[in-house]
C-alpha cells in the first residue's frame, strides 16, 4: 500500500491505512486538531494557559508514543486524539488533587506532633 492510498475522511476516519502509515497521518491530524485540543485543555485546566500548554505538550508526547504501537487498533484518529487529551487533563487534575491532599495531611501530622510535646 502506498501512502497515496491513504485517505483521511472529513469525520477523521482513515481509509486504506496500514499501521506504519498511521504514524505519518498522526502528524497531519495533530496539526489540524491542535487548536481544538488546546481549547479542550484550556477548559479542563480552569482556563490557565500555561497549564493548558503543558497538558497539550504531554498529550502530544503520549499520543506519539501510543500511535506507534497501537496504530492498527485506532479506527478514528481524531476521536482518539481528543479522548486521549481529555483523559490526560483529567489525570493531571487528579494528580494535583492528590498532591494537595498529601500536603494537607503532612501539615496536620506536624500540628499533632507539636501538641503531644
N, CA, C and O atoms as CSV, one atom per row, in Angstrom:
chain,resi,resn,atom,element,x,y,z
A,1,UNK,N,N,0.843,-1.181,0.000
A,1,UNK,CA,C,0.000,0.000,0.000
A,1,UNK,C,C,0.883,1.237,0.000
A,1,UNK,O,O,1.803,1.337,0.811
A,2,UNK,N,N,0.623,2.160,-0.878
A,2,UNK,CA,C,1.376,3.406,-0.958
A,2,UNK,C,C,0.692,4.441,-0.073
A,2,UNK,O,O,-0.509,4.367,0.185
A,3,UNK,N,N,1.494,5.420,0.390
A,3,UNK,CA,C,0.895,6.454,1.228
A,3,UNK,C,C,-0.150,7.253,0.464
A,3,UNK,O,O,-1.026,7.861,1.080
A,4,UNK,N,N,-0.079,7.264,-0.863
A,4,UNK,CA,C,-1.093,7.973,-1.639
A,4,UNK,C,C,-2.441,7.263,-1.570
A,4,UNK,O,O,-3.466,7.853,-1.914
A,5,UNK,N,N,-2.453,5.996,-1.127
A,5,UNK,CA,C,-3.696,5.249,-0.972
A,5,UNK,C,C,-4.422,5.604,0.322
A,5,UNK,O,O,-5.565,5.194,0.523
A,6,UNK,N,N,-3.782,6.347,1.182
A,6,UNK,CA,C,-4.372,6.689,2.471
A,6,UNK,C,C,-5.256,7.910,2.317
A,6,UNK,O,O,-4.877,8.894,1.681
A,7,UNK,N,N,-6.417,7.836,2.897
A,7,UNK,CA,C,-7.347,8.959,2.863
A,7,UNK,C,C,-7.837,9.221,4.276
A,7,UNK,O,O,-8.150,8.295,5.025
A,8,UNK,N,N,-7.898,10.478,4.621
A,8,UNK,CA,C,-8.485,10.872,5.888
A,8,UNK,C,C,-9.814,11.538,5.561
A,8,UNK,O,O,-9.850,12.610,4.958
A,9,UNK,N,N,-10.886,10.904,5.955
A,9,UNK,CA,C,-12.215,11.433,5.680
A,9,UNK,C,C,-12.499,12.647,6.541
A,9,UNK,O,O,-11.797,12.892,7.522
A,10,UNK,N,N,-13.506,13.398,6.191
A,10,UNK,CA,C,-13.848,14.606,6.944
A,10,UNK,C,C,-14.240,14.293,8.380
A,10,UNK,O,O,-14.135,15.167,9.242
A,11,UNK,N,N,-14.687,13.080,8.665
A,11,UNK,CA,C,-15.055,12.711,10.033
A,11,UNK,C,C,-13.874,12.184,10.834
A,11,UNK,O,O,-14.047,11.757,11.975
A,12,UNK,N,N,-12.670,12.206,10.254
A,12,UNK,CA,C,-11.471,11.790,10.973
A,12,UNK,C,C,-11.142,10.320,10.826
A,12,UNK,O,O,-10.118,9.870,11.340
A,13,UNK,N,N,-11.975,9.563,10.144
A,13,UNK,CA,C,-11.670,8.153,9.958
A,13,UNK,C,C,-10.647,7.994,8.846
A,13,UNK,O,O,-10.575,8.808,7.925
A,14,UNK,N,N,-9.873,6.952,8.946
A,14,UNK,CA,C,-8.824,6.691,7.971
A,14,UNK,C,C,-9.225,5.510,7.110
A,14,UNK,O,O,-9.724,4.503,7.612
A,15,UNK,N,N,-9.006,5.637,5.827
A,15,UNK,CA,C,-9.271,4.521,4.925
A,15,UNK,C,C,-7.976,4.154,4.230
A,15,UNK,O,O,-7.159,5.018,3.912
A,16,UNK,N,N,-7.796,2.858,3.998
A,16,UNK,CA,C,-6.589,2.394,3.335
A,16,UNK,C,C,-5.355,2.573,4.186
A,16,UNK,O,O,-4.275,2.840,3.659
A,17,UNK,N,N,-5.492,2.432,5.493
A,17,UNK,CA,C,-4.394,2.734,6.394
A,17,UNK,C,C,-3.754,1.478,6.955
A,17,UNK,O,O,-4.407,0.694,7.643
A,18,UNK,N,N,-2.493,1.291,6.665
A,18,UNK,CA,C,-1.696,0.256,7.306
A,18,UNK,C,C,-1.099,0.871,8.568
A,18,UNK,O,O,-0.941,2.091,8.630
A,19,UNK,N,N,-0.758,0.059,9.584
A,19,UNK,CA,C,-0.224,0.617,10.830
A,19,UNK,C,C,0.950,1.569,10.633
A,19,UNK,O,O,1.021,2.600,11.301
A,20,UNK,N,N,1.877,1.240,9.725
A,20,UNK,CA,C,3.034,2.125,9.529
A,20,UNK,C,C,2.629,3.454,8.894
A,20,UNK,O,O,3.317,4.460,9.071
A,21,UNK,N,N,1.531,3.465,8.163
A,21,UNK,CA,C,1.062,4.702,7.539
A,21,UNK,C,C,0.333,5.604,8.526
A,21,UNK,O,O,0.233,6.812,8.310
A,22,UNK,N,N,-0.177,5.022,9.608
A,22,UNK,CA,C,-0.906,5.793,10.612
A,22,UNK,C,C,0.008,6.831,11.260
A,22,UNK,O,O,-0.449,7.910,11.638
A,23,UNK,N,N,1.297,6.511,11.390
A,23,UNK,CA,C,2.234,7.427,12.032
A,23,UNK,C,C,2.342,8.734,11.249
A,23,UNK,O,O,2.319,9.811,11.845
A,24,UNK,N,N,2.460,8.656,9.936
A,24,UNK,CA,C,2.543,9.888,9.145
A,24,UNK,C,C,1.224,10.648,9.180
A,24,UNK,O,O,1.209,11.879,9.184
A,25,UNK,N,N,0.140,9.925,9.205
A,25,UNK,CA,C,-1.179,10.561,9.288
A,25,UNK,C,C,-1.357,11.261,10.637
A,25,UNK,O,O,-2.055,12.269,10.739
A,26,UNK,N,N,-0.715,10.710,11.666
A,26,UNK,CA,C,-0.808,11.283,13.009
A,26,UNK,C,C,-0.424,12.755,13.013
A,26,UNK,O,O,-1.160,13.585,13.547
A,27,UNK,N,N,0.728,13.089,12.421
A,27,UNK,CA,C,1.205,14.476,12.467
A,27,UNK,C,C,0.297,15.418,11.691
A,27,UNK,O,O,0.085,16.558,12.103
A,28,UNK,N,N,-0.226,14.960,10.601
A,28,UNK,CA,C,-1.162,15.790,9.843
A,28,UNK,C,C,-2.423,16.052,10.671
A,28,UNK,O,O,-2.886,17.189,10.765
A,29,UNK,N,N,-2.966,15.009,11.261
A,29,UNK,CA,C,-4.157,15.171,12.102
A,29,UNK,C,C,-3.847,16.046,13.315
A,29,UNK,O,O,-4.663,16.879,13.710
A,30,UNK,N,N,-2.666,15.855,13.904
A,30,UNK,CA,C,-2.306,16.649,15.091
A,30,UNK,C,C,-2.309,18.136,14.747
A,30,UNK,O,O,-2.861,18.947,15.490
A,31,UNK,N,N,-1.699,18.487,13.633
A,31,UNK,CA,C,-1.650,19.891,13.224
A,31,UNK,C,C,-3.049,20.449,12.988
A,31,UNK,O,O,-3.338,21.587,13.359
A,32,UNK,N,N,-3.908,19.658,12.376
A,32,UNK,CA,C,-5.270,20.114,12.114
A,32,UNK,C,C,-6.085,20.256,13.395
A,32,UNK,O,O,-6.963,21.116,13.477
A,33,UNK,N,N,-5.805,19.426,14.390
A,33,UNK,CA,C,-6.594,19.415,15.627
A,33,UNK,C,C,-5.968,20.203,16.770
A,33,UNK,O,O,-6.590,20.371,17.819
A,34,UNK,N,N,-4.759,20.682,16.580
A,34,UNK,CA,C,-4.018,21.299,17.683
A,34,UNK,C,C,-4.804,22.405,18.380
A,34,UNK,O,O,-4.829,22.455,19.610
A,35,UNK,N,N,-5.439,23.282,17.632
A,35,UNK,CA,C,-6.200,24.372,18.249
A,35,UNK,C,C,-7.405,23.848,19.025
A,35,UNK,O,O,-7.700,24.324,20.121
A,36,UNK,N,N,-8.093,22.877,18.457
A,36,UNK,CA,C,-9.245,22.280,19.145
A,36,UNK,C,C,-8.796,21.590,20.433
A,36,UNK,O,O,-9.446,21.720,21.470
A,37,UNK,N,N,-7.697,20.864,20.366
A,37,UNK,CA,C,-7.171,20.177,21.538
A,37,UNK,C,C,-6.713,21.173,22.596
A,37,UNK,O,O,-6.890,20.936,23.791
A,38,UNK,N,N,-6.126,22.283,22.164
A,38,UNK,CA,C,-5.709,23.319,23.110
A,38,UNK,C,C,-6.927,23.895,23.831
A,38,UNK,O,O,-6.897,24.083,25.047
A,39,UNK,N,N,-7.990,24.172,23.090
A,39,UNK,CA,C,-9.206,24.705,23.724
A,39,UNK,C,C,-9.789,23.711,24.726
A,39,UNK,O,O,-10.294,24.107,25.776
A,40,UNK,N,N,-9.719,22.447,24.406
A,40,UNK,CA,C,-10.168,21.400,25.328
A,40,UNK,C,C,-9.321,21.429,26.604
A,40,UNK,O,O,-9.856,21.381,27.712
A,41,UNK,N,N,-8.012,21.508,26.440
A,41,UNK,CA,C,-7.106,21.590,27.593
A,41,UNK,C,C,-7.371,22.850,28.403
A,41,UNK,O,O,-7.408,22.811,29.633
A,42,UNK,N,N,-7.553,23.954,27.718
A,42,UNK,CA,C,-7.779,25.230,28.390
A,42,UNK,C,C,-9.022,25.161,29.268
A,42,UNK,O,O,-9.002,25.608,30.415
A,43,UNK,N,N,-10.084,24.610,28.740
A,43,UNK,CA,C,-11.332,24.489,29.501
A,43,UNK,C,C,-11.146,23.581,30.715
A,43,UNK,O,O,-11.563,23.923,31.822
A,44,UNK,N,N,-10.523,22.432,30.507
A,44,UNK,CA,C,-10.346,21.481,31.603
A,44,UNK,C,C,-9.345,21.965,32.649
A,44,UNK,O,O,-9.440,21.595,33.819
A,45,UNK,N,N,-8.392,22.786,32.234
A,45,UNK,CA,C,-7.366,23.265,33.156
A,45,UNK,C,C,-7.730,24.636,33.736
A,45,UNK,O,O,-6.850,25.436,34.055
A,46,UNK,N,N,-9.012,24.893,33.866
A,46,UNK,CA,C,-9.516,26.122,34.505
A,46,UNK,C,C,-9.062,27.390,33.799
A,46,UNK,O,O,-8.813,28.407,34.446
A,47,UNK,N,N,-8.954,27.337,32.489
A,47,UNK,CA,C,-8.597,28.484,31.654
A,47,UNK,C,C,-7.233,29.079,31.999
A,47,UNK,O,O,-6.999,30.271,31.805
A,48,UNK,N,N,-6.340,28.237,32.512
A,48,UNK,CA,C,-4.961,28.639,32.772
A,48,UNK,C,C,-4.138,28.279,31.530
A,48,UNK,O,O,-3.915,27.099,31.259
A,49,UNK,N,N,-3.682,29.296,30.768
A,49,UNK,CA,C,-2.986,28.999,29.509
A,49,UNK,C,C,-1.690,28.208,29.687
A,49,UNK,O,O,-1.359,27.374,28.844
A,50,UNK,N,N,-0.966,28.452,30.750
A,50,UNK,CA,C,0.284,27.718,30.981
A,50,UNK,C,C,0.004,26.244,31.231
A,50,UNK,O,O,0.663,25.375,30.661
A,51,UNK,N,N,-0.982,25.966,32.089
A,51,UNK,CA,C,-1.352,24.576,32.362
A,51,UNK,C,C,-1.886,23.892,31.106
A,51,UNK,O,O,-1.605,22.719,30.864
A,52,UNK,N,N,-2.654,24.629,30.313
A,52,UNK,CA,C,-3.212,24.066,29.078
A,52,UNK,C,C,-2.098,23.717,28.090
A,52,UNK,O,O,-2.139,22.662,27.457
A,53,UNK,N,N,-1.115,24.588,27.959
A,53,UNK,CA,C,0.011,24.319,27.055
A,53,UNK,C,C,0.823,23.119,27.533
A,53,UNK,O,O,1.239,22.285,26.728
A,54,UNK,N,N,1.048,23.034,28.848
A,54,UNK,CA,C,1.771,21.883,29.396
A,54,UNK,C,C,1.006,20.586,29.146
A,54,UNK,O,O,1.588,19.577,28.747
A,55,UNK,N,N,-0.291,20.624,29.381
A,55,UNK,CA,C,-1.121,19.432,29.161
A,55,UNK,C,C,-1.111,19.029,27.689
A,55,UNK,O,O,-1.024,17.845,27.366
A,56,UNK,N,N,-1.199,20.009,26.807
A,56,UNK,CA,C,-1.190,19.717,25.371
A,56,UNK,C,C,0.143,19.103,24.944
A,56,UNK,O,O,0.172,18.183,24.126
A,57,UNK,N,N,1.241,19.608,25.494
A,57,UNK,CA,C,2.561,19.042,25.183
A,57,UNK,C,C,2.663,17.598,25.663
A,57,UNK,O,O,3.169,16.729,24.952
A,58,UNK,N,N,2.177,17.356,26.872
A,58,UNK,CA,C,2.188,15.989,27.397
A,58,UNK,C,C,1.305,15.071,26.554
A,58,UNK,O,O,1.654,13.918,26.301
A,59,UNK,N,N,0.164,15.594,26.127
A,59,UNK,CA,C,-0.750,14.806,25.294
A,59,UNK,C,C,-0.096,14.460,23.961
A,59,UNK,O,O,-0.242,13.343,23.465
A,60,UNK,N,N,0.618,15.408,23.390
A,60,UNK,CA,C,1.280,15.154,22.117
A,60,UNK,C,C,2.311,14.034,22.261
A,60,UNK,O,O,2.364,13.124,21.434
A,61,UNK,N,N,3.124,14.103,23.309
A,61,UNK,CA,C,4.144,13.078,23.524
A,61,UNK,C,C,3.517,11.707,23.776
A,61,UNK,O,O,3.960,10.698,23.226
A,62,UNK,N,N,2.491,11.686,24.606
A,62,UNK,CA,C,1.827,10.421,24.911
A,62,UNK,C,C,1.157,9.846,23.663
A,62,UNK,O,O,1.246,8.646,23.403
A,63,UNK,N,N,0.496,10.696,22.902
A,63,UNK,CA,C,-0.171,10.241,21.679
A,63,UNK,C,C,0.851,9.703,20.686
A,63,UNK,O,O,0.622,8.671,20.054
A,64,UNK,N,N,1.969,10.390,20.546
A,64,UNK,CA,C,3.012,9.954,19.615
A,64,UNK,C,C,3.536,8.572,20.006
A,64,UNK,O,O,3.731,7.714,19.146
A,65,UNK,N,N,3.763,8.357,21.305
A,65,UNK,CA,C,4.230,7.050,21.770
A,65,UNK,C,C,3.187,5.968,21.486
A,65,UNK,O,O,3.512,4.890,20.988
A,66,UNK,N,N,1.942,6.271,21.806
A,66,UNK,CA,C,0.870,5.279,21.671
A,66,UNK,C,C,0.538,4.967,20.215
A,66,UNK,O,O,0.262,3.816,19.880
A,67,UNK,N,N,0.561,5.971,19.351
A,67,UNK,CA,C,0.166,5.740,17.957
A,67,UNK,C,C,1.153,4.808,17.255
A,67,UNK,O,O,0.780,4.088,16.329
A,68,UNK,N,N,2.387,4.822,17.687
A,68,UNK,CA,C,3.386,3.955,17.060
A,68,UNK,C,C,3.157,2.485,17.390
A,68,UNK,O,O,3.440,1.612,16.570
A,69,UNK,N,N,2.652,2.210,18.576
A,69,UNK,CA,C,2.438,0.819,18.981
A,69,UNK,C,C,1.007,0.343,18.755
A,69,UNK,O,O,0.769,-0.859,18.640
A,70,UNK,N,N,0.053,1.269,18.691
A,70,UNK,CA,C,-1.357,0.894,18.574
A,70,UNK,C,C,-2.006,1.367,17.286
A,70,UNK,O,O,-3.232,1.405,17.191
A,71,UNK,N,N,-1.212,1.725,16.302
A,71,UNK,CA,C,-1.752,2.333,15.086
A,71,UNK,C,C,-2.825,1.481,14.422
A,71,UNK,O,O,-3.828,2.017,13.950
A,72,UNK,N,N,-2.636,0.191,14.377
A,72,UNK,CA,C,-3.607,-0.674,13.721
A,72,UNK,C,C,-4.924,-0.796,14.453
A,72,UNK,O,O,-5.926,-1.207,13.867
A,73,UNK,N,N,-4.938,-0.442,15.734
A,73,UNK,CA,C,-6.151,-0.560,16.548
A,73,UNK,C,C,-6.996,0.709,16.534
A,73,UNK,O,O,-8.155,0.680,16.946
A,74,UNK,N,N,-6.440,1.806,16.072
A,74,UNK,CA,C,-7.136,3.096,16.097
A,74,UNK,C,C,-8.021,3.199,14.866
A,74,UNK,O,O,-7.535,3.179,13.736
A,75,UNK,N,N,-9.317,3.309,15.092
A,75,UNK,CA,C,-10.272,3.388,13.981
A,75,UNK,C,C,-10.542,4.827,13.570
A,75,UNK,O,O,-10.745,5.105,12.387
A,76,UNK,N,N,-10.547,5.741,14.523
A,76,UNK,CA,C,-10.835,7.147,14.250
A,76,UNK,C,C,-9.782,7.979,14.972
A,76,UNK,O,O,-9.900,8.233,16.170
A,77,UNK,N,N,-8.772,8.394,14.253
A,77,UNK,CA,C,-7.634,9.089,14.856
A,77,UNK,C,C,-8.051,10.383,15.532
A,77,UNK,O,O,-7.549,10.703,16.609
A,78,UNK,N,N,-8.951,11.127,14.928
A,78,UNK,CA,C,-9.392,12.399,15.500
A,78,UNK,C,C,-10.066,12.175,16.855
A,78,UNK,O,O,-9.728,12.845,17.831
A,79,UNK,N,N,-11.002,11.251,16.920
A,79,UNK,CA,C,-11.690,10.964,18.184
A,79,UNK,C,C,-10.706,10.431,19.220
A,79,UNK,O,O,-10.798,10.766,20.401
A,80,UNK,N,N,-9.769,9.608,18.777
A,80,UNK,CA,C,-8.777,9.040,19.675
A,80,UNK,C,C,-7.900,10.132,20.287
A,80,UNK,O,O,-7.613,10.098,21.484
A,81,UNK,N,N,-7.476,11.100,19.474
A,81,UNK,CA,C,-6.646,12.204,19.974
A,81,UNK,C,C,-7.409,13.073,20.967
A,81,UNK,O,O,-6.861,13.468,21.996
A,82,UNK,N,N,-8.657,13.368,20.668
A,82,UNK,CA,C,-9.470,14.186,21.576
A,82,UNK,C,C,-9.641,13.465,22.908
A,82,UNK,O,O,-9.476,14.076,23.964
A,83,UNK,N,N,-9.967,12.185,22.874
A,83,UNK,CA,C,-10.185,11.431,24.112
A,83,UNK,C,C,-8.897,11.281,24.907
A,83,UNK,O,O,-8.912,11.411,26.131
A,84,UNK,N,N,-7.787,11.012,24.239
A,84,UNK,CA,C,-6.508,10.896,24.934
A,84,UNK,C,C,-6.154,12.204,25.631
A,84,UNK,O,O,-5.709,12.198,26.779
A,85,UNK,N,N,-6.350,13.319,24.944
A,85,UNK,CA,C,-6.039,14.634,25.511
A,85,UNK,C,C,-6.932,14.927,26.708
A,85,UNK,O,O,-6.457,15.394,27.744
A,86,UNK,N,N,-8.210,14.658,26.568
A,86,UNK,CA,C,-9.159,14.875,27.666
A,86,UNK,C,C,-8.771,14.023,28.880
A,86,UNK,O,O,-8.726,14.525,30.003
A,87,UNK,N,N,-8.495,12.750,28.655
A,87,UNK,CA,C,-8.118,11.857,29.749
A,87,UNK,C,C,-6.831,12.308,30.429
A,87,UNK,O,O,-6.713,12.220,31.652
A,88,UNK,N,N,-5.876,12.785,29.656
A,88,UNK,CA,C,-4.623,13.249,30.235
A,88,UNK,C,C,-4.855,14.464,31.132
A,88,UNK,O,O,-4.278,14.553,32.216
A,89,UNK,N,N,-5.691,15.395,30.689
A,89,UNK,CA,C,-6.013,16.567,31.513
A,89,UNK,C,C,-6.660,16.142,32.826
A,89,UNK,O,O,-6.325,16.667,33.887
A,90,UNK,N,N,-7.579,15.198,32.755
A,90,UNK,CA,C,-8.236,14.703,33.966
A,90,UNK,C,C,-7.223,14.039,34.888
A,90,UNK,O,O,-7.291,14.216,36.105
A,91,UNK,N,N,-6.287,13.281,34.333
A,91,UNK,CA,C,-5.234,12.657,35.139
A,91,UNK,C,C,-4.380,13.707,35.844
A,91,UNK,O,O,-4.030,13.539,37.012
A,92,UNK,N,N,-4.046,14.782,35.145
A,92,UNK,CA,C,-3.250,15.862,35.742
A,92,UNK,C,C,-4.013,16.498,36.899
A,92,UNK,O,O,-3.441,16.744,37.960
A,93,UNK,N,N,-5.290,16.761,36.699
A,93,UNK,CA,C,-6.120,17.364,37.748
A,93,UNK,C,C,-6.194,16.437,38.958
A,93,UNK,O,O,-6.060,16.892,40.094
A,94,UNK,N,N,-6.404,15.154,38.728
A,94,UNK,CA,C,-6.465,14.184,39.836
A,94,UNK,C,C,-5.140,14.129,40.585
A,94,UNK,O,O,-5.123,14.098,41.815
A,95,UNK,N,N,-4.038,14.115,39.854
A,95,UNK,CA,C,-2.722,14.059,40.492
A,95,UNK,C,C,-2.493,15.286,41.360
A,95,UNK,O,O,-1.977,15.174,42.472
A,96,UNK,N,N,-2.869,16.444,40.864
A,96,UNK,CA,C,-2.715,17.669,41.651
A,96,UNK,C,C,-3.573,17.625,42.904
A,96,UNK,O,O,-3.157,18.090,43.965
A,97,UNK,N,N,-4.757,17.071,42.784
A,97,UNK,CA,C,-5.650,16.951,43.928
A,97,UNK,C,C,-5.042,16.029,44.983
A,97,UNK,O,O,-5.099,16.323,46.177
A,98,UNK,N,N,-4.464,14.921,44.542
A,98,UNK,CA,C,-3.812,14.000,45.473
A,98,UNK,C,C,-2.606,14.643,46.137
A,98,UNK,O,O,-2.384,14.462,47.334
A,99,UNK,N,N,-1.830,15.391,45.369
A,99,UNK,CA,C,-0.663,16.067,45.930
A,99,UNK,C,C,-1.087,17.111,46.953
A,99,UNK,O,O,-0.449,17.248,47.997
A,100,UNK,N,N,-2.150,17.844,46.667
A,100,UNK,CA,C,-2.641,18.855,47.606
A,100,UNK,C,C,-3.145,18.195,48.878
A,100,UNK,O,O,-2.915,18.714,49.971
A,101,UNK,N,N,-3.822,17.070,48.763
A,101,UNK,CA,C,-4.309,16.338,49.926
A,101,UNK,C,C,-3.142,15.829,50.746
A,101,UNK,O,O,-3.189,15.868,51.975
A,102,UNK,N,N,-2.096,15.352,50.091
A,102,UNK,CA,C,-0.921,14.858,50.787
A,102,UNK,C,C,-0.239,15.940,51.599
A,102,UNK,O,O,0.214,15.672,52.711
A,103,UNK,N,N,-0.152,17.155,51.078
A,103,UNK,CA,C,0.459,18.272,51.794
A,103,UNK,C,C,-0.380,18.627,53.008
A,103,UNK,O,O,0.167,18.871,54.084
A,104,UNK,N,N,-1.693,18.659,52.858
A,104,UNK,CA,C,-2.568,18.952,53.990
A,104,UNK,C,C,-2.394,17.910,55.087
A,104,UNK,O,O,-2.367,18.252,56.269
A,105,UNK,N,N,-2.276,16.655,54.708
A,105,UNK,CA,C,-2.103,15.588,55.686
A,105,UNK,C,C,-0.788,15.743,56.430
A,105,UNK,O,O,-0.735,15.522,57.640
A,106,UNK,N,N,0.271,16.118,55.729
A,106,UNK,CA,C,1.560,16.315,56.380
A,106,UNK,C,C,1.507,17.474,57.359
A,106,UNK,O,O,2.075,17.393,58.448
A,107,UNK,N,N,0.836,18.544,56.987
A,107,UNK,CA,C,0.710,19.676,57.894
A,107,UNK,C,C,-0.064,19.277,59.138
A,107,UNK,O,O,0.270,19.701,60.244
A,108,UNK,N,N,-1.099,18.459,58.959
A,108,UNK,CA,C,-1.898,18.021,60.085
A,108,UNK,C,C,-1.068,17.153,61.015
A,108,UNK,O,O,-1.178,17.288,62.234
A,109,UNK,N,N,-0.239,16.263,60.475
A,109,UNK,CA,C,0.631,15.419,61.284
A,109,UNK,C,C,1.611,16.288,62.053
A,109,UNK,O,O,1.867,16.039,63.231
A,110,UNK,N,N,2.159,17.297,61.405
A,110,UNK,CA,C,3.088,18.191,62.079
A,110,UNK,C,C,2.433,18.926,63.236
A,110,UNK,O,O,3.061,19.118,64.277
A,111,UNK,N,N,1.203,19.333,63.078
A,111,UNK,CA,C,0.475,20.032,64.136
A,111,UNK,C,C,0.236,19.105,65.307
A,111,UNK,O,O,0.401,19.528,66.451
A,112,UNK,N,N,-0.146,17.859,65.074
A,112,UNK,CA,C,-0.419,16.932,66.176
A,112,UNK,C,C,0.855,16.576,66.919
A,112,UNK,O,O,0.818,16.359,68.130
A,113,UNK,N,N,1.971,16.512,66.229
A,113,UNK,CA,C,3.225,16.211,66.915
A,113,UNK,C,C,3.599,17.341,67.859
A,113,UNK,O,O,4.123,17.083,68.943
A,114,UNK,N,N,3.346,18.569,67.481
A,114,UNK,CA,C,3.637,19.701,68.356
A,114,UNK,C,C,2.709,19.719,69.563
A,114,UNK,O,O,3.110,20.162,70.639
A,115,UNK,N,N,1.501,19.254,69.407
A,115,UNK,CA,C,0.542,19.232,70.515
A,115,UNK,C,C,0.966,18.208,71.552
A,115,UNK,O,O,0.827,18.458,72.749
A,116,UNK,N,N,1.478,17.066,71.128
A,116,UNK,CA,C,1.861,15.992,72.041
A,116,UNK,C,C,3.079,16.354,72.882
A,116,UNK,O,O,3.243,15.802,73.970
A,117,UNK,N,N,3.918,17.236,72.432
A,117,UNK,CA,C,5.156,17.515,73.167
A,117,UNK,C,C,5.013,18.639,74.127
A,117,UNK,O,O,5.972,18.988,74.816
